[in-house]
Amino acid sequence: RGFSPLMTGLSALPFAVGIIALTQAAVYNVDADKAGIASALLNSERQIGVALGMAILAGVATTVGAGSDSPDSEAPVDGYNAALVVGAGILLATAFLALVTRGSHAQPVKEPVSE
């Protein structure tokens, strides 16, 4: 009973820290006059990603739960377990892709301004 609110708060902390880092990474090398556009693209991507992710995971949970051989009271749990495994797989694949492609884009070299 007392553990649940603590876990809710602790689970939100990495998300909050990740959002700050993601936002900074998205607008880091963007010119000042284009920072608003970069921020808008980031927010749009985040909203589309959440909607798509929820649709995929809810579809997995529903499909597995409906086809489960468990009693009716345990079928949703089977679906949730499958959705969590799929979500973890997507997370690991995304982390791998981020590590492989990180730093692969060449940064333009700024020429010194002569006076």
mmCIF file of the C-alpha atoms, coordinates in Angstrom:
data_MODEL
# 
_entry.id   MODEL 
# 
loop_
_atom_site.group_PDB 
_atom_site.id 
_atom_site.type_symbol 
_atom_site.label_atom_id 
_atom_site.label_alt_id 
_atom_site.label_comp_id 
_atom_site.label_asym_id 
_atom_site.label_entity_id 
_atom_site.label_seq_id 
_atom_site.pdbx_PDB_ins_code 
_atom_site.Cartn_x 
_atom_site.Cartn_y 
_atom_site.Cartn_z 
_atom_site.occupancy 
_atom_site.B_iso_or_equiv 
_atom_site.pdbx_formal_charge 
_atom_site.auth_seq_id 
_atom_site.auth_comp_id 
_atom_site.auth_asym_id 
_atom_site.auth_atom_id 
_atom_site.pdbx_PDB_model_num 
ATOM 1   C CA . ARG A 1 1   ? 0.000   0.000   0.000   1.00 0.00 ? 1   ARG A CA 1 
ATOM 2   C CA . GLY A 1 2   ? 2.740   2.481   0.853   1.00 0.00 ? 2   GLY A CA 1 
ATOM 3   C CA . PHE A 1 3   ? 5.096   1.189   -1.830  1.00 0.00 ? 3   PHE A CA 1 
ATOM 4   C CA . SER A 1 4   ? 2.898   1.974   -4.857  1.00 0.00 ? 4   SER A CA 1 
ATOM 5   C CA . PRO A 1 5   ? 3.003   5.810   -4.648  1.00 0.00 ? 5   PRO A CA 1 
ATOM 6   C CA . LEU A 1 6   ? 6.761   5.653   -4.152  1.00 0.00 ? 6   LEU A CA 1 
ATOM 7   C CA . MET A 1 7   ? 7.233   3.526   -7.264  1.00 0.00 ? 7   MET A CA 1 
ATOM 8   C CA . THR A 1 8   ? 4.980   5.812   -9.285  1.00 0.00 ? 8   THR A CA 1 
ATOM 9   C CA . GLY A 1 9   ? 7.136   8.798   -8.430  1.00 0.00 ? 9   GLY A CA 1 
ATOM 10  C CA . LEU A 1 10  ? 10.401  6.952   -8.982  1.00 0.00 ? 10  LEU A CA 1 
ATOM 11  C CA . SER A 1 11  ? 9.288   5.628   -12.346 1.00 0.00 ? 11  SER A CA 1 
ATOM 12  C CA . ALA A 1 12  ? 8.520   9.155   -13.553 1.00 0.00 ? 12  ALA A CA 1 
ATOM 13  C CA . LEU A 1 13  ? 11.980  10.474  -12.638 1.00 0.00 ? 13  LEU A CA 1 
ATOM 14  C CA . PRO A 1 14  ? 13.956  8.766   -15.453 1.00 0.00 ? 14  PRO A CA 1 
ATOM 15  C CA . PHE A 1 15  ? 11.302  9.865   -17.945 1.00 0.00 ? 15  PHE A CA 1 
ATOM 16  C CA . ALA A 1 16  ? 11.638  13.491  -16.843 1.00 0.00 ? 16  ALA A CA 1 
ATOM 17  C CA . VAL A 1 17  ? 15.441  13.381  -17.019 1.00 0.00 ? 17  VAL A CA 1 
ATOM 18  C CA . GLY A 1 18  ? 15.287  11.689  -20.423 1.00 0.00 ? 18  GLY A CA 1 
ATOM 19  C CA . ILE A 1 19  ? 12.953  14.333  -21.831 1.00 0.00 ? 19  ILE A CA 1 
ATOM 20  C CA . ILE A 1 20  ? 15.380  17.089  -20.846 1.00 0.00 ? 20  ILE A CA 1 
ATOM 21  C CA . ALA A 1 21  ? 18.327  15.288  -22.450 1.00 0.00 ? 21  ALA A CA 1 
ATOM 22  C CA . LEU A 1 22  ? 16.332  14.480  -25.583 1.00 0.00 ? 22  LEU A CA 1 
ATOM 23  C CA . THR A 1 23  ? 15.219  18.081  -25.998 1.00 0.00 ? 23  THR A CA 1 
ATOM 24  C CA . GLN A 1 24  ? 18.748  19.389  -25.540 1.00 0.00 ? 24  GLN A CA 1 
ATOM 25  C CA . ALA A 1 25  ? 20.133  16.873  -28.050 1.00 0.00 ? 25  ALA A CA 1 
ATOM 26  C CA . ALA A 1 26  ? 17.464  17.795  -30.598 1.00 0.00 ? 26  ALA A CA 1 
ATOM 27  C CA . VAL A 1 27  ? 18.206  21.528  -30.581 1.00 0.00 ? 27  VAL A CA 1 
ATOM 28  C CA . TYR A 1 28  ? 21.941  21.463  -29.754 1.00 0.00 ? 28  TYR A CA 1 
ATOM 29  C CA . ASN A 1 29  ? 23.449  22.177  -33.193 1.00 0.00 ? 29  ASN A CA 1 
ATOM 30  C CA . VAL A 1 30  ? 20.469  24.066  -34.572 1.00 0.00 ? 30  VAL A CA 1 
ATOM 31  C CA . ASP A 1 31  ? 20.782  27.711  -35.527 1.00 0.00 ? 31  ASP A CA 1 
ATOM 32  C CA . ALA A 1 32  ? 19.004  30.078  -33.148 1.00 0.00 ? 32  ALA A CA 1 
ATOM 33  C CA . ASP A 1 33  ? 16.480  31.129  -35.789 1.00 0.00 ? 33  ASP A CA 1 
ATOM 34  C CA . LYS A 1 34  ? 15.492  27.484  -36.399 1.00 0.00 ? 34  LYS A CA 1 
ATOM 35  C CA . ALA A 1 35  ? 15.337  26.324  -32.768 1.00 0.00 ? 35  ALA A CA 1 
ATOM 36  C CA . GLY A 1 36  ? 11.555  26.757  -32.660 1.00 0.00 ? 36  GLY A CA 1 
ATOM 37  C CA . ILE A 1 37  ? 11.108  24.532  -35.694 1.00 0.00 ? 37  ILE A CA 1 
ATOM 38  C CA . ALA A 1 38  ? 13.400  21.877  -34.208 1.00 0.00 ? 38  ALA A CA 1 
ATOM 39  C CA . SER A 1 39  ? 11.462  21.967  -30.954 1.00 0.00 ? 39  SER A CA 1 
ATOM 40  C CA . ALA A 1 40  ? 8.136   21.681  -32.778 1.00 0.00 ? 40  ALA A CA 1 
ATOM 41  C CA . LEU A 1 41  ? 9.390   18.691  -34.773 1.00 0.00 ? 41  LEU A CA 1 
ATOM 42  C CA . LEU A 1 42  ? 10.584  17.044  -31.570 1.00 0.00 ? 42  LEU A CA 1 
ATOM 43  C CA . ASN A 1 43  ? 7.213   17.541  -29.861 1.00 0.00 ? 43  ASN A CA 1 
ATOM 44  C CA . SER A 1 44  ? 5.317   16.256  -32.907 1.00 0.00 ? 44  SER A CA 1 
ATOM 45  C CA . GLU A 1 45  ? 7.559   13.200  -33.103 1.00 0.00 ? 45  GLU A CA 1 
ATOM 46  C CA . ARG A 1 46  ? 7.066   12.523  -29.404 1.00 0.00 ? 46  ARG A CA 1 
ATOM 47  C CA . GLN A 1 47  ? 3.267   12.690  -29.686 1.00 0.00 ? 47  GLN A CA 1 
ATOM 48  C CA . ILE A 1 48  ? 3.170   10.466  -32.771 1.00 0.00 ? 48  ILE A CA 1 
ATOM 49  C CA . GLY A 1 49  ? 5.538   7.999   -31.090 1.00 0.00 ? 49  GLY A CA 1 
ATOM 50  C CA . VAL A 1 50  ? 3.384   7.789   -27.967 1.00 0.00 ? 50  VAL A CA 1 
ATOM 51  C CA . ALA A 1 51  ? 0.190   7.280   -29.986 1.00 0.00 ? 51  ALA A CA 1 
ATOM 52  C CA . LEU A 1 52  ? 1.783   4.652   -32.222 1.00 0.00 ? 52  LEU A CA 1 
ATOM 53  C CA . GLY A 1 53  ? 3.430   2.875   -29.292 1.00 0.00 ? 53  GLY A CA 1 
ATOM 54  C CA . MET A 1 54  ? 0.203   2.733   -27.316 1.00 0.00 ? 54  MET A CA 1 
ATOM 55  C CA . ALA A 1 55  ? -1.670  1.392   -30.343 1.00 0.00 ? 55  ALA A CA 1 
ATOM 56  C CA . ILE A 1 56  ? 0.903   -1.348  -30.947 1.00 0.00 ? 56  ILE A CA 1 
ATOM 57  C CA . LEU A 1 57  ? 1.169   -2.399  -27.300 1.00 0.00 ? 57  LEU A CA 1 
ATOM 58  C CA . ALA A 1 58  ? -2.593  -2.318  -26.750 1.00 0.00 ? 58  ALA A CA 1 
ATOM 59  C CA . GLY A 1 59  ? -3.039  -4.434  -29.886 1.00 0.00 ? 59  GLY A CA 1 
ATOM 60  C CA . VAL A 1 60  ? -0.491  -6.964  -28.652 1.00 0.00 ? 60  VAL A CA 1 
ATOM 61  C CA . ALA A 1 61  ? -2.078  -7.099  -25.182 1.00 0.00 ? 61  ALA A CA 1 
ATOM 62  C CA . THR A 1 62  ? -5.578  -7.542  -26.593 1.00 0.00 ? 62  THR A CA 1 
ATOM 63  C CA . THR A 1 63  ? -4.586  -10.175 -29.146 1.00 0.00 ? 63  THR A CA 1 
ATOM 64  C CA . VAL A 1 64  ? -2.570  -12.265 -26.693 1.00 0.00 ? 64  VAL A CA 1 
ATOM 65  C CA . GLY A 1 65  ? -5.165  -11.868 -23.937 1.00 0.00 ? 65  GLY A CA 1 
ATOM 66  C CA . ALA A 1 66  ? -7.993  -12.943 -26.220 1.00 0.00 ? 66  ALA A CA 1 
ATOM 67  C CA . GLY A 1 67  ? -6.117  -16.020 -27.401 1.00 0.00 ? 67  GLY A CA 1 
ATOM 68  C CA . SER A 1 68  ? -4.941  -17.038 -23.941 1.00 0.00 ? 68  SER A CA 1 
ATOM 69  C CA . ASP A 1 69  ? -5.822  -20.443 -22.521 1.00 0.00 ? 69  ASP A CA 1 
ATOM 70  C CA . SER A 1 70  ? -5.740  -19.017 -18.993 1.00 0.00 ? 70  SER A CA 1 
ATOM 71  C CA . PRO A 1 71  ? -8.923  -18.447 -16.995 1.00 0.00 ? 71  PRO A CA 1 
ATOM 72  C CA . ASP A 1 72  ? -10.790 -15.228 -17.832 1.00 0.00 ? 72  ASP A CA 1 
ATOM 73  C CA . SER A 1 73  ? -9.410  -13.412 -14.796 1.00 0.00 ? 73  SER A CA 1 
ATOM 74  C CA . GLU A 1 74  ? -5.793  -14.131 -15.822 1.00 0.00 ? 74  GLU A CA 1 
ATOM 75  C CA . ALA A 1 75  ? -6.059  -13.597 -19.583 1.00 0.00 ? 75  ALA A CA 1 
ATOM 76  C CA . PRO A 1 76  ? -5.421  -9.840  -19.414 1.00 0.00 ? 76  PRO A CA 1 
ATOM 77  C CA . VAL A 1 77  ? -2.273  -10.492 -17.396 1.00 0.00 ? 77  VAL A CA 1 
ATOM 78  C CA . ASP A 1 78  ? -0.962  -12.736 -20.181 1.00 0.00 ? 78  ASP A CA 1 
ATOM 79  C CA . GLY A 1 79  ? -1.646  -9.935  -22.649 1.00 0.00 ? 79  GLY A CA 1 
ATOM 80  C CA . TYR A 1 80  ? 0.079   -7.329  -20.484 1.00 0.00 ? 80  TYR A CA 1 
ATOM 81  C CA . ASN A 1 81  ? 3.105   -9.589  -20.078 1.00 0.00 ? 81  ASN A CA 1 
ATOM 82  C CA . ALA A 1 82  ? 3.380   -10.007 -23.836 1.00 0.00 ? 82  ALA A CA 1 
ATOM 83  C CA . ALA A 1 83  ? 3.000   -6.254  -24.384 1.00 0.00 ? 83  ALA A CA 1 
ATOM 84  C CA . LEU A 1 84  ? 5.755   -5.539  -21.857 1.00 0.00 ? 84  LEU A CA 1 
ATOM 85  C CA . VAL A 1 85  ? 8.074   -8.010  -23.591 1.00 0.00 ? 85  VAL A CA 1 
ATOM 86  C CA . VAL A 1 86  ? 7.360   -6.401  -26.974 1.00 0.00 ? 86  VAL A CA 1 
ATOM 87  C CA . GLY A 1 87  ? 7.909   -2.935  -25.481 1.00 0.00 ? 87  GLY A CA 1 
ATOM 88  C CA . ALA A 1 88  ? 11.214  -4.038  -23.950 1.00 0.00 ? 88  ALA A CA 1 
ATOM 89  C CA . GLY A 1 89  ? 12.289  -5.472  -27.303 1.00 0.00 ? 89  GLY A CA 1 
ATOM 90  C CA . ILE A 1 90  ? 11.464  -2.222  -29.085 1.00 0.00 ? 90  ILE A CA 1 
ATOM 91  C CA . LEU A 1 91  ? 13.370  -0.285  -26.419 1.00 0.00 ? 91  LEU A CA 1 
ATOM 92  C CA . LEU A 1 92  ? 16.455  -2.494  -26.775 1.00 0.00 ? 92  LEU A CA 1 
ATOM 93  C CA . ALA A 1 93  ? 16.353  -2.279  -30.583 1.00 0.00 ? 93  ALA A CA 1 
ATOM 94  C CA . THR A 1 94  ? 16.056  1.507   -30.392 1.00 0.00 ? 94  THR A CA 1 
ATOM 95  C CA . ALA A 1 95  ? 18.943  1.750   -27.908 1.00 0.00 ? 95  ALA A CA 1 
ATOM 96  C CA . PHE A 1 96  ? 21.104  -0.413  -30.182 1.00 0.00 ? 96  PHE A CA 1 
ATOM 97  C CA . LEU A 1 97  ? 20.224  1.722   -33.198 1.00 0.00 ? 97  LEU A CA 1 
ATOM 98  C CA . ALA A 1 98  ? 21.034  4.906   -31.273 1.00 0.00 ? 98  ALA A CA 1 
ATOM 99  C CA . LEU A 1 99  ? 24.426  3.543   -30.205 1.00 0.00 ? 99  LEU A CA 1 
ATOM 100 C CA . VAL A 1 100 ? 25.304  2.368   -33.703 1.00 0.00 ? 100 VAL A CA 1 
ATOM 101 C CA . THR A 1 101 ? 24.324  5.608   -35.435 1.00 0.00 ? 101 THR A CA 1 
ATOM 102 C CA . ARG A 1 102 ? 25.517  8.018   -32.743 1.00 0.00 ? 102 ARG A CA 1 
ATOM 103 C CA . GLY A 1 103 ? 28.199  10.316  -34.020 1.00 0.00 ? 103 GLY A CA 1 
ATOM 104 C CA . SER A 1 104 ? 28.006  8.990   -37.559 1.00 0.00 ? 104 SER A CA 1 
ATOM 105 C CA . HIS A 1 105 ? 27.044  12.380  -38.967 1.00 0.00 ? 105 HIS A CA 1 
ATOM 106 C CA . ALA A 1 106 ? 29.953  14.638  -39.738 1.00 0.00 ? 106 ALA A CA 1 
ATOM 107 C CA . GLN A 1 107 ? 29.764  18.020  -38.067 1.00 0.00 ? 107 GLN A CA 1 
ATOM 108 C CA . PRO A 1 108 ? 30.476  21.014  -40.277 1.00 0.00 ? 108 PRO A CA 1 
ATOM 109 C CA . VAL A 1 109 ? 33.712  22.782  -39.459 1.00 0.00 ? 109 VAL A CA 1 
ATOM 110 C CA . LYS A 1 110 ? 33.214  26.461  -38.813 1.00 0.00 ? 110 LYS A CA 1 
ATOM 111 C CA . GLU A 1 111 ? 35.820  28.619  -40.457 1.00 0.00 ? 111 GLU A CA 1 
ATOM 112 C CA . PRO A 1 112 ? 37.435  31.253  -38.243 1.00 0.00 ? 112 PRO A CA 1 
ATOM 113 C CA . VAL A 1 113 ? 36.297  34.747  -39.024 1.00 0.00 ? 113 VAL A CA 1 
ATOM 114 C CA . SER A 1 114 ? 39.166  36.982  -40.102 1.00 0.00 ? 114 SER A CA 1 
ATOM 115 C CA . GLU A 1 115 ? 39.091  40.546  -38.921 1.00 0.00 ? 115 GLU A CA 1 
# 
